[in-house]
Amino acid sequence: MSDFWRSAARSKVGRAVLDLTPVGDALVGKAEIYARMTRGSDAMHVSGLDSHDCEVFKPFERFSIFPSEEFERLPPQFGPDEDREVYHQGLLERHLRHRAISRPAEVLVIEDAIVEFPSGAVMKNGKFVEEATLSIRQLLKPSLFLPMTRGQVTEVKGDAAMLPIQFWRSYGHWHTDVLPRWEALEATPLPPQVSLLFSDRLSEFHRATLNAANIPPERQRLLKDGRYRVERLWLPTRTMEFSNVHPRNYRWIRDQLTKSLDSSPPKRRIYVSRGDAKVRRILNEDDLFLALKRLGFERIVNTDYDWRGQAQNFRDAEVIVGPHGTNIANSVFCQPGAALLEIFGESVIDGTWSMASQVLGMKYGVVKDDLAGEHSVVEVPKVLRALQEIGVA
């Protein structure tokens, strides 16, 4: 791969050209990417979850940490009957079953693994390691594939560990999919001097949560964008398919990251705005909040707070209302008995916060909005009726 294409793959215009035009497919070819998948575990077959059929490599060592868990997708507890039905049916159609089984949690020790940042991809023998991905489809994008598979490699001698996932920069995915893998690593005989590899692009919330998880800065090795060959890489596997989060992850986040937060009885009523987002804003939000304000709600925008402030806001809340998205990811910090009302659109049905509420002992409800381009409009009376069902008046 030429320096020109590597540079193009990193630029905004280059990504658009490579991902949205035939140029990228001509350079890479989706068949080639599918052929470049490998895995080091048979856990997916134990769990019965769907996955790409790819060859298996033998890891240097493998540790079985936690067994699989089975759980049920429960419908929302409150909200308009029609909206609850639309949400629940959409969720089942997306995931194909009422009940789901997680993969057993494992940690693989892989010799001569190739790690690429900022994507977080892991490769073995020229193929993507399936256990290090969350959405294999995301690796089909040529702008990601080209830098990950070509270019200079820097050597990392000895042992290193990693909490991998290509969505690590997302606030929500970091909390539910990435950081909880530390629990599995801690359960192995990982030498205490072994560093964890991270991108040097870590944000404030990354650093704050690493600190809350007792992973000190001296244990973190920050790497610049590029490709690295790790002599022995300790890799915790993913335990669920895309858009599913293992219940154990929610419990670990709640138990580990709330230790330093105040846990006084929750009293606040919070509306979480997406006013700072580029898409999926509620266009009639001012009308909605005016009605909510009469019920004692306050409006917050998460980006106005650091990580601790965001987590404490949700820890203090007895009721939370907000549109679907990362803006309500902090609901994992709510106390048992709190209520979450999620405003959703049929195009973004996702069971993440429904399952989080179920696992953490919260009430969960939904209200459907109506699309208005990239944004939406919600019927204010429907939101108020939903809240009345749980005694908010």
N, C-alpha and C positions, 0 to 999 in steps of 0.2 A: 504494500500500500504506500502510495507516495505521500510526501509531506503535505502536498496540496489537499488530498482527500482527508487526511487526518485533521488538518486545520479546518476544513469545510465541515467535518462532522461535529466539531466543537461549537461552531458559530450558529446563531439563530437562523440566519438565511440558509446556511448549509444544511441544517437539520430539516428544514422545510423541503428543500430540494430533494434530499435523500429519502425522506420518509413519505412524501406526498406525490412524487413523480416516478416514472419508470426508471429513472437514473439509478436509484438505490437498488431496485430489484435486479437491474442489469449487473451492478457491481457485486452484489451479494447472492441474491436468489434465495427465496424462502425455503426451498427444498434443502439447500445446503445447511441452513440453520437447524432445521428439524433433524438433519442427519448428525448434527454436532451436539447431541445431548447424551449425557452419561449419568450414572448414579452409583452410589456406593453402598446402598442399603436396599433390602427387600421389604422395608416397612410398609410401603404403599400397597403391596400385595396382601400383607397381613390385615390392613385396614379395609381393603376393598375399594379404596378411593380411586377415581379415574386418574390416569396420568399417561404421558407419552410413553410409547414403547421404545425403550432405548437400552443400549448395552450397559452392563454392570462392570465396574472396576472393583478390585479388591483393595480396601483401605489398609493402611499400615496397622491400624488398630481401630476397634469399634467398641463403644460403651453403650449399653442399653440402660437408659436412665429412668424414664417414667412409662408405665403401660398406657395403652390406648384407653380412651374414655368414650362412652356413648351418651348422647344427649338428644333432647327433643326440641324442635322449633315450636315454641308456643305462640299463639296469636297474641296481638296487643291486648292489654287489659281494659283500656278505655279509649274513647274517641267514637266518632260516628260509625255505626255498624257497617255501612257500605265501604267506608275508608279502611276499616280494619280488615274487611274481607279482601279488598283490592290489594292491600299490603301483604297479607299473609299468603294469598294465592300467588302473588308475584314472587314472593320469597321461595315458595315451594317449587315453582316452575324453574326458577333460576338454579336452585340447588337439587332439584329432582327428588327430594325425599323429606319426610317429616323428621326422621331420626338420622343423625350423622354419627360417624365413628371417626375419632381422631387417629392419626398415626401414632405409634409409639415414639417417644422422644429419644433420640440417640445423639451421640457425639462421635463424629468420624475424625480420625487422624489421617490426613492425606499427605503423602509424600510428593514433593515437586508440584505443588498446586500453583496455578497462576491466578493472581488476584488483580482486579482492575478497579481503579478509582477514577472518577467519582461514582461509577455505576454500582459498585459493590459486587460485581460478578465474580464467580470462582470457576476456574477451568482446570480440567485434568486431561492429559493426553490430547490437547487441542479441542476438547469438547466441554460444553457448559455442564457444571455439576448441578443436577436437578434439585438436590436437597438445599441448595443455596439460593433458590429462586422462590418467588411467590407467584408471579404471573409469567409463565413461559412465553406467552404471546408478546409481552413487552420486549423480549429479546429479539423479536422479528424486525424491529425497527433498524434499518440500515445505519442510521446515524449513531446508534448504540453499538451495533455489531462490529462495525469497522474499527473503531478505536480499541475495542475489547480484544480483538483477535489478531491485531497486527501492531508492530512497533517495537521499540527497544524495551528490554526487560531488565529490571534491577533486582539483584539477588538479596534475599533475606535469609540469613543463615540461622540454623537451629530451629527451635519451636516458636510458633506464634499462634495466637487464637483470633477468632473473628466472630462478630455478630452480624451475619450477612443478610442482605435483602436489597433489592434494587430500589425500593421506596424508602430508604432510611431517612431521607430528608423530609418526608412528610411527618408532621406532628402526630397525626393519628396512628400511622403505621409504626412509627418509632415506639410508641407506647404499647401497642397491642401485639406487634409482630416481631420487633427487633430486640428491644431491651430485655424482655422476659426470657430470652434464650440464655441469659447469663445464669439463670437458675440451673439449667442443665449443665453448663460448663462448671459451675461450682460443685456439682455432684460427682465430678470426675477427679482423678488424681493429677489434675493440671498443676505442673510445678509453679510455685508462687512467684517465681521471677519471670514467668512468661508474660509477654506484653500482649494486649489486645490491639489489633490493627483497626484504625479509623481513618476516614478522610480528614484532611486538615481544614475542611469546610464546616466543621461542627459549629452549630449555632448555640445561643445561650441556653435553650431548653435541653439540648443534647448534654451540655456540660453539667447543668443543674441536676438532671436525672441520673447521670453517671455518678455524681457525687452522692445523691440520695441512695443509690444502689450500692454504695461503698466500693466503687471502682475508682481508686485515687488517680490523679493526673499522672503520677509516675508509672502507673500500670498501663497507660494509654500511649500508643505509638501512632502519631499522626503522620499520614503519608500524603504527598502531593499527587495530583492527577497523574496517572500512568499505570504501567503494568509491572507486577512484582512476582518473582518466583520464590515461593516460601518452601524451605526445606521440609518442614513438617507443620501442617496447618491443622489446628484443632477447630472443628466446624460443627456446631450444633445444628441438627437438621430441622427443617420446618415440619410442623405437626398437623397442618391443615391445608386444604386447597385454597385457591384465591378467594378472597372476601369472606372466608371463614376464619374465626379466631378461636384457638383452643381455650376452653373455659379456665384451664390452669393459668393461662397468661393473665386473665383478668384478676384472678385471685392473687397472683404474685404481685402485680402492680398495686393493687389495693393494700396488701399487707406490707409491702416493702417501702413504697414511696409515700405513704401517709404517716409514717412514724414521726416525722418532724412537723406535721401539720397540727393545728388546733382542731380538736374534735368535740367542741361544745355542741349542744343540741342545735340542729340546723333550723334556722328561722327565715332565711332570706328567700324571696321569690325573684327569679332571674329570667330575663329574656336575653338570649344570646344572639346578637346581630351578626349578619354577614355583610354589613355595610362597607367593609373594607375589601370585599372579594370582587373579582372580575366577573364571575358568573354566579348564577343561582341566588341572586339577591331577591328579597321580597319587595316588590315595587310599592306596595301599599303598607310598608312597614310602619310608617308614622301613624296611620290609622289603627293598625293592630296594637302598637305600643300604647297609644292613647287609652284604648280600652283596658289593656293590661295594667297600666299605671293606676287606674282606679281600684284595682285589686291588690295594690301594694307591690307591684313588680318594679324592678329597676332594669335598665338596659345597659348591657356591657358589650364591649368589643374586645375579644381576647388579646389582640395585638397591642392593646393599651397597657398590658401587664407583663411582667416577667413570668417565668414558669411557676414559681412559688405562689405568686399572686393569682394566677389562673387556677391553680390547683386548690387554693384556699377558698376562692369564690365558690367553686362547686362543692367543696367540703361543707360550706356553710349553708347551702341551698336546700330548702325543703321541696321546692318545685322549680323545674327548669323547662322553659319553652324555647325552641329554636328550630330553624330549618336544618335539614340533613346536611352533614358535612363534617369536616375536621373541627369546625367550631364547637361541636358538642363532644369532642373526644375526651374532654376532661370529666365527663360524667363517670368515668371509672373511679374518680376520687370521691363520689357522693357517698353519703352514709346510708345504711340500710333503711328502707322505708321512704326514702326520697322518691319523687315522681319526675319522670322525664316525658314530655310531650314533644314528639318529633314531627315537624312539618315536612312532608315528602312529596316528590313527584314520581309518577310511574316510571320515568326514565332513569331514576336513580335509586330504585328499591334495593336496599342493602340491609342485611340482618345483624350488622356489627353491634349497634347500640341496643337493639332488642335483646340480643344474647347477653351483652354486658349487664343489662338491667336484670335479666333473669338470674344470672349467676350471682350477682351482688345483692340480691334481695330488694330491688327497687320496683316501683310501679312503672309501667311503660304504656304509652298510648300514641296514636298517630292521627294526623289530620292531613288530608290530601290537598295539595294546592293545584293551581292551573297554570300551565306554561304561558309565558309571554316573551317569546324569543328566547334569549339565554337566561332569562330571569322568570319570575313567577308572581302570581297574585293569589292570596289566600282569603277565604271567606271568614271574616272576623267572628261572626256569630257562631260558626262551627268550633272555633278555638275556645270560645267562652263556654259553650255547652259541654265540650270535652272536659274542661277544668271543673265545671260544676259536678261532674260525675265523681270526682275525687274530693269534693267538699271545698273547692277553692271558689269563694264567692265574696 
